[in-house]
């Protein structure tokens, strides 16, 4: 491979390494869990294909492929930077972000219903639209500075990224959720109806509707005009918009379905399996784990919570020591994990579990353990109530 390609490949691998760290860095800096949506994989393929087919064929295929990969990574970084800035602004305005799903068209934050206001939403929408224009303008400014230099390859990367991001910036003005224009529509509907969930549902339905129309339009281009690239691009954009809007509606449905159900109401009539701290690991494994398959146990005495122990905790102890090691020495002590109150709503419980990335919580009533609630059971309840329209 020529010297220039080696330099490009070195630059590309460094860029890949840096982009892979965006999620953990955001989590450490702002305390926000960032989840990359799988639509990014398709976006990368489309951007690479666009650059390969549109860049002058005077350049070898391998160079155009590397250029496409670099452009897709730079586009990803630009979208990620926008999301980091927006999340920083949101936290500074007192909005406790829990989780952000980063789609190829931008981020979809999960915000507790009671922690935002129409004016704050309006400010965030305005900031998002301005950021889009500023990032696109910066990319075009860099391109203008490089256009008369000999860095044709680098200039090509910047130009394609600027073009793609400018299209994204224009796209966000469309008034459908979760685009910035759709968030503005939600603010207006929220002010008119006084109902945040209803406003979100209407704006999300608009997003799903537009996504469906774009998919149909793309299919028609493929079938009638044989415009393969334009058709596939429209189908992809419609698909991403449809998925993002649908996820927003599911979040709203979650709040509506679980808001008025208390943690106590979800516990079955059976008592939780409670272990005493004097029990050995060997006894717990033989009498409970190998019989019931349960992997999570509450450790308590006379109903008072002392800690929890899991199969993962047990596996840290050598098997030859199981019969001589009491679970009180291995358990995670109370105070080092979250617990739920009996009156806490199921909706807030699921939001907490998603935020912390945990699967179970002991439920306490007057400082006594009355059960254990799992994220799986909350999701099942949510799904069942949504299916029944309850």
C-alpha positions in Angstrom: 0.0 0.0 0.0 1.4 3.4 -0.9 2.7 5.8 1.7 -0.4 8.1 1.5 -2.7 5.1 2.1 -0.7 4.0 5.1 -1.0 7.5 6.6 -4.8 7.5 5.9 -5.2 4.1 7.4 -3.3 5.2 10.5 -5.5 8.2 10.8 -8.6 6.1 10.3 -7.8 3.5 13.0 -7.1 6.3 15.4 -10.5 7.9 14.6 -12.2 4.5 15.1 -10.6 4.2 18.5 -11.7 7.6 19.6 -15.3 7.2 18.4 -15.6 3.9 20.4 -14.9 5.9 23.6 -17.6 8.5 23.1 -20.2 6.5 25.2 -18.0 5.9 28.2 -16.5 9.4 28.1 -20.1 10.9 28.1 -21.0 8.6 30.9 -18.0 9.7 33.0 -18.4 13.4 32.2 -22.1 13.8 32.6 -23.4 10.7 34.2 -25.6 9.9 31.2 -25.9 6.4 29.7 -25.4 6.6 25.9 -26.7 3.8 23.8 -25.8 3.6 20.1 -28.7 2.4 18.0 -27.9 -0.3 15.4 -29.1 2.0 12.7 -25.6 3.5 12.7 -24.3 0.3 11.0 -26.6 0.9 8.0 -25.7 4.6 8.0 -22.0 3.8 7.8 -22.6 1.5 4.8 -24.8 4.1 3.0 -22.3 6.9 3.5 -19.4 4.7 2.3 -21.4 3.7 -0.8 -22.3 7.4 -1.5 -18.7 8.5 -1.3 -17.4 5.6 -3.4 -19.9 6.1 -6.2 -19.7 9.9 -6.3 -16.0 10.6 -5.7 -14.0 10.9 -9.0 -13.1 7.5 -10.4 -9.6 8.7 -11.0 -8.9 7.7 -7.5 -8.4 3.9 -6.8 -11.4 2.0 -5.3 -9.5 1.4 -2.1 -8.9 5.1 -1.6 -12.5 5.9 -2.2 -13.6 3.2 0.3 -11.2 4.6 3.0 -12.5 8.1 2.2 -16.1 6.9 2.7 -15.2 5.2 6.0 -13.5 8.4 7.2 -16.4 10.5 6.1 -18.9 8.2 8.0 -16.8 8.3 11.1 -16.5 12.1 11.0 -20.3 12.4 10.5 -20.7 10.2 13.6 -18.3 12.3 15.6 -20.2 15.5 14.5 -23.6 14.0 15.7 -21.9 12.8 18.9 -20.5 16.2 19.6 -23.9 17.8 19.1 -25.4 15.3 21.6 -22.7 15.9 24.2 -23.3 19.7 24.1 -27.1 19.3 24.2 -26.9 16.9 27.2 -24.5 19.3 29.0 -26.9 22.2 28.4 -29.9 20.0 29.6 -28.1 19.0 32.8 -27.1 22.6 33.5 -30.8 23.6 33.1 -31.7 21.0 35.8 -33.0 18.3 33.6 -31.8 14.9 35.0 -31.1 12.9 31.9 -31.2 9.2 32.5 -30.4 7.6 29.1 -29.9 8.8 25.5 -30.3 6.5 22.5 -28.2 7.9 19.7 -29.9 7.3 16.3 -28.3 8.1 13.0 -30.5 11.2 12.9 -29.7 12.4 16.4 -30.3 11.5 20.1 -33.5 10.5 21.8 -33.2 11.3 25.5 -35.1 9.6 28.2 -36.3 12.3 30.6 -38.6 11.9 33.6 -42.0 13.4 32.9 -42.0 15.8 35.9 -38.5 17.1 35.3 -39.0 19.3 32.3 -41.1 22.3 31.4 -42.3 23.8 28.1 -39.9 26.8 28.3 -36.9 24.5 28.9 -38.0 22.2 26.0 -38.2 25.3 23.8 -34.7 26.4 24.8 -33.3 22.9 24.1 -35.0 22.8 20.7 -33.6 26.2 19.7 -30.2 25.1 20.9 -30.4 21.9 18.9 -31.3 23.7 15.6 -28.6 26.3 16.1 -26.0 23.7 16.9 -26.9 21.8 13.7 -26.4 24.9 11.6 -23.1 25.8 13.5 -21.6 22.4 13.0 -22.6 22.3 9.3 -21.2 25.9 8.9 -17.9 24.9 10.6 -17.4 21.9 8.4 -18.0 24.1 5.3 -15.6 26.7 6.6 -12.9 24.1 7.0 -13.6 22.9 3.5 -13.3 26.4 2.1 -9.9 26.8 3.9 -8.7 23.5 2.4 -10.2 23.8 -1.1 -7.1 25.6 -2.6 -4.5 23.4 -0.9 -3.1 20.1 -2.1 -5.0 18.1 0.6 -7.6 16.8 -1.8 -8.3 13.7 0.1 -8.8 15.5 3.5 -10.8 18.2 1.8 -13.0 15.5 0.2 -13.7 14.0 3.6 -14.7 17.4 5.1 -16.8 18.3 2.1 -18.9 15.1 2.1 -19.4 15.3 5.9 -20.5 19.0 5.6 -22.9 18.0 2.8 -24.4 15.2 4.8 -24.7 17.2 8.0 -26.3 20.2 6.2 -29.0 17.8 4.9 -29.4 16.5 8.5 -29.7 20.1 9.8 -32.5 20.9 7.2 -34.2 17.6 8.0 -34.5 18.5 11.7 -36.7 21.5 10.8 -39.5 19.1 9.8 -42.2 19.2 12.6 -42.3 15.5 13.5 -40.9 13.8 16.6 -38.1 13.1 17.6 -36.6 15.7 15.2 -36.1 19.2 16.6 -39.0 20.5 14.7 -41.1 17.7 16.2 -40.0 18.7 19.7 -41.1 22.2 18.9 -44.5 20.8 17.8 -44.7 18.9 21.1 -44.0 22.1 23.1 -46.9 23.8 21.2 -49.3 20.9 21.7 -48.2 20.6 25.4 -49.1 24.3 25.9 -52.5 23.9 24.1 -53.6 20.6 25.8 -51.7 20.8 29.1 -50.9 17.1 28.6 -47.2 16.1 28.1 -47.9 12.5 27.2 -50.7 13.3 24.8 -48.5 15.9 23.0 -45.6 13.4 22.8 -48.0 10.8 21.3 -49.3 13.1 18.7 -45.9 14.3 17.6 -44.6 10.7 17.6 -47.5 9.6 15.5 -46.5 12.3 13.0 -42.9 11.0 13.0 -44.0 7.5 12.4 -46.3 8.7 9.6 -43.6 10.6 7.8 -41.2 7.7 8.3 -43.8 5.4 6.6 -44.3 7.8 3.7 -40.5 8.1 3.2 -40.2 4.3 3.1 -43.0 4.1 0.5 -41.5 6.9 -1.6 -38.1 5.1 -1.6 -39.7 1.8 -2.7 -41.5 3.7 -5.6 -38.2 5.2 -6.7 -36.6 1.7 -6.7 -39.5 0.1 -8.6 -40.5 2.8 -11.0 -37.4 4.8 -11.7 -34.6 2.3 -10.8 -33.0 5.1 -8.6 -31.3 2.6 -6.4 -29.2 4.8 -4.2 -31.9 7.6 -3.7 -34.5 4.9 -3.1 -32.4 3.1 -0.5 -31.5 6.3 1.2 -35.1 7.4 1.6 -36.1 3.9 2.9 -33.2 4.1 5.4 -34.1 7.6 6.6 -37.8 6.7 6.9 -36.9 3.5 8.8 -34.8 5.4 11.3 -37.4 8.1 11.8 -40.1 5.4 12.3 -38.0 3.5 14.8 -37.1 6.6 16.8 -40.7 7.9 16.9 -41.9 4.4 17.9 -39.4 4.2 20.8 -40.7 7.6 22.0 -44.2 6.3 22.0 -43.2 3.2 23.9 -41.6 5.4 26.6 -44.8 7.3 27.0 -46.8 4.1 27.1 -44.5 2.9 29.8 -45.3 5.9 32.0 -49.0 5.6 31.4 -49.1 1.9 32.0 -47.1 1.7 35.2 -47.5 5.1 36.8 -50.4 4.2 39.1 -49.1 0.7 40.1 -47.1 0.5 43.3 -44.2 -1.9 43.9 -46.2 -3.7 46.6 -49.0 -4.5 44.1 -46.5 -6.3 41.8 -45.2 -8.7 44.4 -46.7 -12.2 44.4 -48.2 -13.9 47.4 -45.1 -16.0 47.9 -42.4 -14.7 50.3 -39.0 -14.0 48.8 -36.2 -16.5 49.5 -34.3 -14.9 52.4 -31.0 -16.2 53.5 -29.4 -15.6 56.9 -25.8 -14.4 57.1 -24.8 -17.5 59.1 -25.7 -19.8 56.1 -22.7 -21.2 54.2 -22.3 -20.8 50.5 -22.4 -24.6 50.2 -25.8 -24.8 51.9 -27.2 -22.0 49.8 -26.0 -23.7 46.6 -27.3 -27.2 47.5 -30.6 -26.2 49.1 -31.7 -23.3 46.9 -29.7 -22.5 43.8 -29.5 -26.1 42.4 -33.2 -26.7 43.3 -34.9 -23.5 42.2 -32.3 -22.0 39.8 -32.6 -18.7 41.5 -29.6 -16.4 41.2 -30.4 -13.5 43.5 -31.0 -13.8 47.3 -31.9 -11.3 50.0 -29.8 -11.6 53.2 -31.8 -10.6 56.3 -32.4 -11.3 59.9 -35.9 -10.9 61.4 -37.0 -9.1 58.2 -34.2 -6.5 58.5 -32.2 -6.2 55.3 -28.5 -6.9 55.7 -27.4 -7.4 52.1 -27.9 -9.4 48.9 -25.9 -12.2 47.3 -25.8 -13.4 43.7 -24.4 -16.3 41.8 -21.7 -13.9 40.5 -20.7 -13.2 44.1 -20.5 -16.9 44.9 -18.3 -17.7 41.8 -15.6 -15.4 43.2 -15.1 -17.9 46.1 -13.2 -21.1 45.3 -15.5 -24.2 45.5 -13.3 -25.9 48.1 -14.1 -23.0 50.5 -17.9 -23.0 49.9 -18.7 -25.2 52.9 -16.7 -23.0 55.2 -17.5 -19.6 54.0 -20.6 -17.9 55.3 -22.6 -15.7 52.9 -22.4 -12.8 55.3 -18.8 -12.5 54.3 -19.5 -12.5 50.6 -22.7 -10.6 50.3 -23.0 -7.0 49.1 -23.9 -5.1 52.3 -27.1 -3.0 52.5 -26.4 0.6 51.6 -24.3 -0.3 48.6 -27.3 -1.0 46.4 -30.7 0.6 45.6 -33.9 -0.6 47.3 -37.5 0.2 46.5 -40.2 1.3 48.8 -43.5 -0.5 48.8 -45.4 2.6 47.7 -43.0 3.5 44.9 -44.6 3.5 41.4 -43.7 0.8 39.0 -42.9 3.4 36.3 -40.2 5.1 38.5 -38.8 1.7 39.4 -38.3 0.7 35.8 -36.7 4.1 35.0 -34.3 3.7 38.0 -33.3 0.1 36.9 -32.7 1.3 33.3 -30.7 4.2 34.6 -28.5 2.1 36.9 -28.4 -0.9 34.6 -29.6 -3.3 37.4 -32.0 -6.2 37.1 -33.5 -6.5 40.6 -34.4 -4.5 43.7 -35.4 -5.6 47.2 -38.7 -4.0 48.2 -38.9 -2.6 51.8 -41.9 -1.6 53.9 -41.2 0.0 57.3 -37.5 -1.2 56.9 -38.6 -4.8 56.5 -38.0 -6.9 53.3 -41.4 -7.8 51.7 -40.1 -9.0 48.3 -37.9 -8.6 45.3 -39.0 -6.9 42.1 -37.3 -7.5 38.8 -36.9 -5.5 35.6 -38.2 -8.5 33.6 -41.5 -8.5 35.6 -41.9 -4.8 35.1 -41.3 -5.1 31.4 -43.8 -8.0 31.2 -46.4 -6.0 33.0 -45.9 -3.0 30.8 -46.2 -5.1 27.6 -49.3 -6.8 28.8 -51.1 -3.6 29.8 -50.2 -1.9 26.5 -51.4 -4.9 24.5 -54.7 -4.8 26.4 -55.0 -1.1 26.0 -55.0 -0.5 29.8 
